[in-house]
Amino acid sequence: MEISVVFRIAAVGILVAVFNQVLARAGRDEQATMVTLAGIIVVLFWIVQYISDLFTTVQTLFQL
């Protein structure tokens, strides 16, 4: 796993947290929830390939 992926995930987490706080303070709780959900979905799309590679490696390692 490359370190740049970890930094990208951290950056998305920080941005989502900031947007969430700003929207929550403005009284737009529904939009804050949607921003959080969108951030989670974006990160999941990024890491799904790494999860697939992990399962393939485990399968190869144990020759299943």
Secondary structure, DSSP 8 states (H G I E B T S, - for coil): --HHHHHHHHHHHHHHHHHHHHHHHTT-HHHHHHHHHHHHHHHHHHHHHHHHHHHHHHHHHHT-
